[in-house]
């Protein structure tokens, strides 16, 4: 793209969200774009909201560039500033320098803050969302990243990749780069190739195992069980029983024949309509069980818990309960 066709840059950008991979990629693109202005190495300043006062960043923005048309000023962790410090940046954003580009990086920043309002007033493109994908979007994310690198990643390969490294865009991107570096043919990347090149490193959240339980996938449950972190066997048992109760609720909602089943299930479970995405699989999952099986699972879970408290091996007791419930 020629310089004349480049879209004019705004004086301030706010990159907000928890997806560090996306923020890093956008930051790299901005640095690359700024090379068109001249010598940027001596005209780039990086500050940290945890250790640097905002006045220093504002001063850098107001400093005239040398051997360049623009300066690039970056402030990381802007959300570490208190209200008064954020207002220093908001005051600057009222009349920003036309010889500097200020890049603000934050995980969270309320829309009602003066700074957010001032930045969004500059341009609708000045605030750039950098939120991590929703849990069910990571596989598509992996496929899209592979596509940008000129390689096709099959659905099965994407699913296995996310399963092995977890819901982390940085890890997904890094592992894809390694896979692609070893991928020499024109065929797409499948599950077998991913399994052969990627080691399981993801700590499994207990609700991921509970989802596999709800899907009645015993093989996956047993595979995930040793990698579950942050809870005990009795905690895993609790989450699985909670899923069983949710599936009973889903089966009752299906009997009613409601048009928007997800919202109905969410309502019955006490969730607002905006969180109905959390139960979008429940209707399908509930069809994998009979109501009697789900009730039996709840009843036998009490027996399993008693056995654990009596001194039985918690992992062995849990594994046996899972096998009997899902087998």
CORPE-V760617 format. One record per residue. N is the residue number from 0. RES is the residue in three letters. PHI is phi in whole degrees, -180 to 180 (* if undefined). NEAR is the number of other C-alpha atoms within 10 Angstrom. D_CENTER is the distance of its C-alpha to the mean C-alpha in Angstrom with 2 decimals. Layout:
n:N res:RES phi:PHI near:NEAR d_center:D_CENTER
n:N res:RES phi:PHI near:NEAR d_center:D_CENTER
//
This chain:
n:0 res:UNK phi:* near:5 d_center:31.81
n:1 res:UNK phi:-75 near:5 d_center:34.79
n:2 res:UNK phi:-63 near:10 d_center:34.73
n:3 res:UNK phi:-68 near:7 d_center:36.43
n:4 res:UNK phi:-92 near:7 d_center:33.74
n:5 res:UNK phi:-67 near:10 d_center:30.86
n:6 res:UNK phi:-70 near:7 d_center:29.37
n:7 res:UNK phi:-64 near:8 d_center:30.43
n:8 res:UNK phi:-82 near:13 d_center:27.87
n:9 res:UNK phi:-77 near:17 d_center:27.38
n:10 res:UNK phi:-74 near:22 d_center:28.50
n:11 res:UNK phi:-141 near:27 d_center:25.25
n:12 res:UNK phi:-131 near:21 d_center:21.56
n:13 res:UNK phi:-118 near:23 d_center:18.79
n:14 res:UNK phi:-99 near:28 d_center:15.29
n:15 res:UNK phi:-127 near:22 d_center:13.16
n:16 res:UNK phi:150 near:18 d_center:9.52
n:17 res:UNK phi:-102 near:16 d_center:7.23
n:18 res:UNK phi:-90 near:18 d_center:6.37
n:19 res:UNK phi:-66 near:20 d_center:9.54
n:20 res:UNK phi:-63 near:18 d_center:10.09
n:21 res:UNK phi:-66 near:18 d_center:10.56
n:22 res:UNK phi:-64 near:21 d_center:12.65
n:23 res:UNK phi:-64 near:14 d_center:14.63
n:24 res:UNK phi:-65 near:10 d_center:15.36
n:25 res:UNK phi:-67 near:15 d_center:16.55
n:26 res:UNK phi:-64 near:16 d_center:18.53
n:27 res:UNK phi:-64 near:12 d_center:20.17
n:28 res:UNK phi:-65 near:11 d_center:21.09
n:29 res:UNK phi:-65 near:15 d_center:22.60
n:30 res:UNK phi:-62 near:14 d_center:24.63
n:31 res:UNK phi:-66 near:11 d_center:25.84
n:32 res:UNK phi:-63 near:13 d_center:26.79
n:33 res:UNK phi:-70 near:20 d_center:28.69
n:34 res:UNK phi:-62 near:14 d_center:30.93
n:35 res:UNK phi:-68 near:14 d_center:32.93
n:36 res:UNK phi:-85 near:14 d_center:34.20
n:37 res:UNK phi:133 near:15 d_center:35.94
n:38 res:UNK phi:-71 near:17 d_center:35.66
n:39 res:UNK phi:-102 near:21 d_center:32.21
n:40 res:UNK phi:-60 near:12 d_center:32.33
n:41 res:UNK phi:-92 near:12 d_center:34.68
n:42 res:UNK phi:-117 near:21 d_center:33.12
n:43 res:UNK phi:-121 near:19 d_center:29.57
n:44 res:UNK phi:-124 near:17 d_center:28.80
n:45 res:UNK phi:-121 near:13 d_center:25.66
n:46 res:UNK phi:-124 near:19 d_center:25.44
n:47 res:UNK phi:-126 near:18 d_center:23.25
n:48 res:UNK phi:-63 near:21 d_center:22.98
n:49 res:UNK phi:-88 near:13 d_center:23.57
n:50 res:UNK phi:-125 near:11 d_center:26.76
n:51 res:UNK phi:-116 near:14 d_center:28.22
n:52 res:UNK phi:-71 near:14 d_center:29.96
n:53 res:UNK phi:-64 near:21 d_center:28.95
n:54 res:UNK phi:-61 near:13 d_center:32.62
n:55 res:UNK phi:-65 near:12 d_center:32.37
n:56 res:UNK phi:-67 near:22 d_center:29.67
n:57 res:UNK phi:-63 near:19 d_center:31.75
n:58 res:UNK phi:-61 near:11 d_center:34.79
n:59 res:UNK phi:-65 near:22 d_center:33.11
n:60 res:UNK phi:-65 near:27 d_center:32.23
n:61 res:UNK phi:-87 near:16 d_center:35.90
n:62 res:UNK phi:-79 near:15 d_center:37.26
n:63 res:UNK phi:-68 near:16 d_center:38.69
n:64 res:UNK phi:-71 near:21 d_center:37.27
n:65 res:UNK phi:-118 near:13 d_center:39.58
n:66 res:UNK phi:61 near:13 d_center:40.10
n:67 res:UNK phi:-159 near:18 d_center:37.23
n:68 res:UNK phi:-83 near:18 d_center:36.76
n:69 res:UNK phi:-139 near:26 d_center:33.54
n:70 res:UNK phi:-109 near:30 d_center:31.89
n:71 res:UNK phi:-117 near:24 d_center:28.13
n:72 res:UNK phi:-118 near:21 d_center:27.00
n:73 res:UNK phi:-118 near:23 d_center:23.50
n:74 res:UNK phi:-122 near:20 d_center:22.43
n:75 res:UNK phi:-90 near:19 d_center:19.37
n:76 res:UNK phi:54 near:18 d_center:18.08
n:77 res:UNK phi:-59 near:26 d_center:20.07
n:78 res:UNK phi:-71 near:19 d_center:18.82
n:79 res:UNK phi:-80 near:17 d_center:20.90
n:80 res:UNK phi:-72 near:18 d_center:23.99
n:81 res:UNK phi:-82 near:10 d_center:26.01
n:82 res:UNK phi:-60 near:12 d_center:27.29
n:83 res:UNK phi:-64 near:10 d_center:30.40
n:84 res:UNK phi:-70 near:16 d_center:28.65
n:85 res:UNK phi:-63 near:20 d_center:26.26
n:86 res:UNK phi:-68 near:16 d_center:29.46
n:87 res:UNK phi:-60 near:18 d_center:30.89
n:88 res:UNK phi:-70 near:23 d_center:28.21
n:89 res:UNK phi:-64 near:19 d_center:28.69
n:90 res:UNK phi:-62 near:14 d_center:32.39
n:91 res:UNK phi:-64 near:18 d_center:31.84
n:92 res:UNK phi:-66 near:23 d_center:29.62
n:93 res:UNK phi:-66 near:15 d_center:32.64
n:94 res:UNK phi:-144 near:11 d_center:34.53
n:95 res:UNK phi:-71 near:20 d_center:32.48
n:96 res:UNK phi:-67 near:19 d_center:34.36
n:97 res:UNK phi:-89 near:15 d_center:34.79
n:98 res:UNK phi:-112 near:16 d_center:34.97
n:99 res:UNK phi:-138 near:23 d_center:31.53
n:100 res:UNK phi:-120 near:22 d_center:27.88
n:101 res:UNK phi:-102 near:24 d_center:25.77
n:102 res:UNK phi:-112 near:21 d_center:22.07
n:103 res:UNK phi:-104 near:23 d_center:20.19
n:104 res:UNK phi:-115 near:26 d_center:16.78
n:105 res:UNK phi:-147 near:20 d_center:15.18
n:106 res:UNK phi:-83 near:19 d_center:12.14
n:107 res:UNK phi:-141 near:15 d_center:14.04
n:108 res:UNK phi:-157 near:18 d_center:17.40
n:109 res:UNK phi:-61 near:10 d_center:19.24
n:110 res:UNK phi:-69 near:10 d_center:20.67
n:111 res:UNK phi:-92 near:8 d_center:24.06
n:112 res:UNK phi:-75 near:13 d_center:24.48
n:113 res:UNK phi:-60 near:18 d_center:27.21
n:114 res:UNK phi:-63 near:23 d_center:25.10
n:115 res:UNK phi:-60 near:19 d_center:22.48
n:116 res:UNK phi:-63 near:16 d_center:25.46
n:117 res:UNK phi:-68 near:19 d_center:27.37
n:118 res:UNK phi:-68 near:23 d_center:24.65
n:119 res:UNK phi:-67 near:18 d_center:23.93
n:120 res:UNK phi:-72 near:14 d_center:27.73
n:121 res:UNK phi:-68 near:18 d_center:28.06
n:122 res:UNK phi:-168 near:13 d_center:26.15
n:123 res:UNK phi:-67 near:9 d_center:23.63
n:124 res:UNK phi:-94 near:15 d_center:21.87
n:125 res:UNK phi:-76 near:20 d_center:21.96
n:126 res:UNK phi:-101 near:19 d_center:18.75
n:127 res:UNK phi:-114 near:16 d_center:15.80
n:128 res:UNK phi:-66 near:16 d_center:12.41
n:129 res:UNK phi:-130 near:20 d_center:9.59
n:130 res:UNK phi:-81 near:16 d_center:6.69
n:131 res:UNK phi:-64 near:18 d_center:3.11
n:132 res:UNK phi:-60 near:16 d_center:4.32
n:133 res:UNK phi:-66 near:10 d_center:5.80
n:134 res:UNK phi:-50 near:12 d_center:6.70
n:135 res:UNK phi:-86 near:11 d_center:9.63
n:136 res:UNK phi:-100 near:11 d_center:8.49
n:137 res:UNK phi:-67 near:22 d_center:7.43
n:138 res:UNK phi:-65 near:24 d_center:11.21
n:139 res:UNK phi:-65 near:15 d_center:12.13
n:140 res:UNK phi:-59 near:19 d_center:9.99
n:141 res:UNK phi:-62 near:23 d_center:12.01
n:142 res:UNK phi:-64 near:20 d_center:15.11
n:143 res:UNK phi:-67 near:16 d_center:14.83
n:144 res:UNK phi:-64 near:19 d_center:14.51
n:145 res:UNK phi:-60 near:23 d_center:17.47
n:146 res:UNK phi:-63 near:12 d_center:19.32
n:147 res:UNK phi:-65 near:9 d_center:19.18
n:148 res:UNK phi:-95 near:11 d_center:20.75
n:149 res:UNK phi:81 near:11 d_center:23.43
n:150 res:UNK phi:-129 near:19 d_center:22.66
n:151 res:UNK phi:-96 near:19 d_center:21.99
n:152 res:UNK phi:-108 near:25 d_center:19.56
n:153 res:UNK phi:-69 near:17 d_center:20.63
n:154 res:UNK phi:-55 near:16 d_center:18.56
n:155 res:UNK phi:-64 near:14 d_center:19.81
n:156 res:UNK phi:-69 near:22 d_center:18.81
n:157 res:UNK phi:-65 near:25 d_center:15.20
n:158 res:UNK phi:-62 near:19 d_center:15.09
n:159 res:UNK phi:-68 near:21 d_center:16.81
n:160 res:UNK phi:-62 near:28 d_center:14.72
n:161 res:UNK phi:-64 near:20 d_center:11.43
n:162 res:UNK phi:-64 near:19 d_center:13.80
n:163 res:UNK phi:-80 near:20 d_center:15.32
n:164 res:UNK phi:-104 near:20 d_center:12.74
n:165 res:UNK phi:95 near:19 d_center:9.82
n:166 res:UNK phi:-88 near:22 d_center:6.13
n:167 res:UNK phi:-141 near:17 d_center:6.18
n:168 res:UNK phi:-64 near:21 d_center:6.86
n:169 res:UNK phi:-66 near:15 d_center:9.90
n:170 res:UNK phi:-65 near:17 d_center:11.33
n:171 res:UNK phi:-61 near:23 d_center:11.04
n:172 res:UNK phi:-64 near:16 d_center:12.78
n:173 res:UNK phi:-64 near:11 d_center:15.25
n:174 res:UNK phi:-67 near:19 d_center:16.21
n:175 res:UNK phi:-63 near:25 d_center:16.72
n:176 res:UNK phi:-61 near:15 d_center:18.99
n:177 res:UNK phi:-66 near:12 d_center:20.96
n:178 res:UNK phi:-63 near:18 d_center:21.36
n:179 res:UNK phi:-65 near:17 d_center:22.52
n:180 res:UNK phi:-63 near:9 d_center:24.90
n:181 res:UNK phi:-96 near:11 d_center:26.56
n:182 res:UNK phi:-89 near:14 d_center:26.53
n:183 res:UNK phi:-106 near:8 d_center:30.00
n:184 res:UNK phi:-102 near:9 d_center:30.72
n:185 res:UNK phi:-89 near:9 d_center:30.02
n:186 res:UNK phi:-72 near:10 d_center:28.76
n:187 res:UNK phi:-70 near:14 d_center:25.10
n:188 res:UNK phi:-83 near:23 d_center:22.92
n:189 res:UNK phi:-112 near:18 d_center:23.02
n:190 res:UNK phi:-62 near:17 d_center:21.94
n:191 res:UNK phi:-61 near:11 d_center:25.04
n:192 res:UNK phi:-66 near:16 d_center:24.36
n:193 res:UNK phi:-62 near:21 d_center:20.80
n:194 res:UNK phi:-62 near:14 d_center:22.29
n:195 res:UNK phi:-77 near:9 d_center:25.09
n:196 res:UNK phi:-113 near:14 d_center:23.11
n:197 res:UNK phi:-116 near:16 d_center:19.96
n:198 res:UNK phi:-89 near:12 d_center:20.45
n:199 res:UNK phi:-67 near:15 d_center:18.44
n:200 res:UNK phi:-129 near:12 d_center:16.66
n:201 res:UNK phi:-78 near:18 d_center:13.74
n:202 res:UNK phi:-77 near:17 d_center:14.59
n:203 res:UNK phi:-85 near:20 d_center:14.34
n:204 res:UNK phi:-74 near:17 d_center:13.39
n:205 res:UNK phi:-61 near:22 d_center:16.46
n:206 res:UNK phi:-72 near:14 d_center:15.07
n:207 res:UNK phi:-69 near:15 d_center:14.06
n:208 res:UNK phi:-65 near:24 d_center:17.73
n:209 res:UNK phi:-62 near:21 d_center:18.82
n:210 res:UNK phi:-66 near:18 d_center:17.32
n:211 res:UNK phi:-65 near:18 d_center:19.30
n:212 res:UNK phi:-61 near:24 d_center:22.22
n:213 res:UNK phi:-64 near:27 d_center:22.06
n:214 res:UNK phi:-82 near:20 d_center:22.10
n:215 res:UNK phi:57 near:20 d_center:25.17
n:216 res:UNK phi:-109 near:15 d_center:24.05
n:217 res:UNK phi:-62 near:20 d_center:26.10
n:218 res:UNK phi:-58 near:13 d_center:25.68
n:219 res:UNK phi:-68 near:13 d_center:21.90
n:220 res:UNK phi:-60 near:22 d_center:22.29
n:221 res:UNK phi:-65 near:16 d_center:24.85
n:222 res:UNK phi:-68 near:11 d_center:22.81
n:223 res:UNK phi:-79 near:20 d_center:19.78
n:224 res:UNK phi:-51 near:18 d_center:22.07
n:225 res:UNK phi:-67 near:11 d_center:22.99
n:226 res:UNK phi:-101 near:16 d_center:19.40
n:227 res:UNK phi:-72 near:19 d_center:18.47
n:228 res:UNK phi:-118 near:13 d_center:18.10
n:229 res:UNK phi:85 near:11 d_center:18.67
n:230 res:UNK phi:-155 near:10 d_center:21.25
n:231 res:UNK phi:-109 near:13 d_center:24.69
n:232 res:UNK phi:-55 near:19 d_center:26.20
n:233 res:UNK phi:-68 near:18 d_center:27.38
n:234 res:UNK phi:-67 near:12 d_center:23.87
n:235 res:UNK phi:-62 near:22 d_center:22.73
n:236 res:UNK phi:-59 near:24 d_center:25.86
n:237 res:UNK phi:-60 near:18 d_center:25.06
n:238 res:UNK phi:-64 near:18 d_center:21.64
n:239 res:UNK phi:-67 near:24 d_center:23.31
n:240 res:UNK phi:-65 near:23 d_center:26.18
n:241 res:UNK phi:-61 near:14 d_center:23.96
n:242 res:UNK phi:-64 near:22 d_center:22.54
n:243 res:UNK phi:-60 near:25 d_center:26.19
n:244 res:UNK phi:-64 near:17 d_center:27.18
n:245 res:UNK phi:-64 near:22 d_center:24.43
n:246 res:UNK phi:-70 near:27 d_center:25.67
n:247 res:UNK phi:-62 near:22 d_center:29.21
n:248 res:UNK phi:-61 near:20 d_center:28.22
n:249 res:UNK phi:-63 near:26 d_center:26.64
n:250 res:UNK phi:-64 near:20 d_center:29.88
n:251 res:UNK phi:-66 near:16 d_center:31.93
n:252 res:UNK phi:-64 near:18 d_center:30.02
n:253 res:UNK phi:-64 near:19 d_center:30.63
n:254 res:UNK phi:-63 near:8 d_center:34.30
n:255 res:UNK phi:-76 near:10 d_center:34.42
n:256 res:UNK phi:65 near:9 d_center:33.39
n:257 res:UNK phi:-68 near:12 d_center:31.29
n:258 res:UNK phi:-73 near:9 d_center:29.99
n:259 res:UNK phi:-107 near:10 d_center:26.45
n:260 res:UNK phi:-64 near:19 d_center:25.76
n:261 res:UNK phi:-64 near:23 d_center:22.12
n:262 res:UNK phi:-65 near:21 d_center:23.17
n:263 res:UNK phi:-67 near:22 d_center:26.20
n:264 res:UNK phi:-64 near:27 d_center:24.43
n:265 res:UNK phi:-60 near:23 d_center:22.05
n:266 res:UNK phi:-62 near:14 d_center:25.22
n:267 res:UNK phi:-66 near:15 d_center:27.06
n:268 res:UNK phi:-91 near:15 d_center:24.35
n:269 res:UNK phi:82 near:9 d_center:24.40
n:270 res:UNK phi:-100 near:15 d_center:21.09
n:271 res:UNK phi:-69 near:12 d_center:21.25
n:272 res:UNK phi:-58 near:14 d_center:21.10
n:273 res:UNK phi:-65 near:9 d_center:17.93
n:274 res:UNK phi:-107 near:13 d_center:16.15
n:275 res:UNK phi:-64 near:18 d_center:18.00
n:276 res:UNK phi:-62 near:14 d_center:14.92
n:277 res:UNK phi:-67 near:16 d_center:14.57
n:278 res:UNK phi:-116 near:21 d_center:17.91
n:279 res:UNK phi:-66 near:15 d_center:17.87
n:280 res:UNK phi:-100 near:15 d_center:18.83
n:281 res:UNK phi:-61 near:24 d_center:21.32
n:282 res:UNK phi:-62 near:21 d_center:24.29
n:283 res:UNK phi:-66 near:16 d_center:24.06
n:284 res:UNK phi:-61 near:21 d_center:23.49
n:285 res:UNK phi:-62 near:24 d_center:26.46
n:286 res:UNK phi:-73 near:17 d_center:28.73
n:287 res:UNK phi:-79 near:15 d_center:28.39
n:288 res:UNK phi:-127 near:19 d_center:30.41
n:289 res:UNK phi:-91 near:13 d_center:33.61
n:290 res:UNK phi:-60 near:18 d_center:33.85
n:291 res:UNK phi:-63 near:10 d_center:36.31
n:292 res:UNK phi:-63 near:15 d_center:33.97
n:293 res:UNK phi:-67 near:21 d_center:31.28
n:294 res:UNK phi:-65 near:15 d_center:33.98
n:295 res:UNK phi:-66 near:13 d_center:35.34
n:296 res:UNK phi:-61 near:20 d_center:31.98
n:297 res:UNK phi:-65 near:21 d_center:31.91
n:298 res:UNK phi:-64 near:12 d_center:35.55
n:299 res:UNK phi:-72 near:16 d_center:35.32
n:300 res:UNK phi:-65 near:22 d_center:32.30
n:301 res:UNK phi:-64 near:14 d_center:34.78
n:302 res:UNK phi:-64 near:13 d_center:37.11
n:303 res:UNK phi:-66 near:20 d_center:34.41
n:304 res:UNK phi:-64 near:19 d_center:33.53
n:305 res:UNK phi:-62 near:13 d_center:37.26
n:306 res:UNK phi:-63 near:15 d_center:37.64
n:307 res:UNK phi:-62 near:18 d_center:34.95
n:308 res:UNK phi:-69 near:12 d_center:36.75
n:309 res:UNK phi:-81 near:10 d_center:40.04
n:310 res:UNK phi:110 near:8 d_center:38.91
n:311 res:UNK phi:-67 near:14 d_center:37.64
n:312 res:UNK phi:-58 near:13 d_center:35.08
n:313 res:UNK phi:-57 near:19 d_center:31.77
n:314 res:UNK phi:-67 near:16 d_center:29.90
n:315 res:UNK phi:-65 near:12 d_center:32.91
n:316 res:UNK phi:-63 near:21 d_center:33.33
n:317 res:UNK phi:-62 near:22 d_center:29.69
n:318 res:UNK phi:-61 near:18 d_center:29.82
n:319 res:UNK phi:-64 near:12 d_center:33.11
n:320 res:UNK phi:-63 near:19 d_center:31.85
n:321 res:UNK phi:-63 near:20 d_center:28.86
n:322 res:UNK phi:-64 near:14 d_center:31.31
n:323 res:UNK phi:-69 near:12 d_center:33.78
n:324 res:UNK phi:-74 near:19 d_center:31.32
n:325 res:UNK phi:-100 near:19 d_center:29.52
n:326 res:UNK phi:-71 near:10 d_center:32.44
//
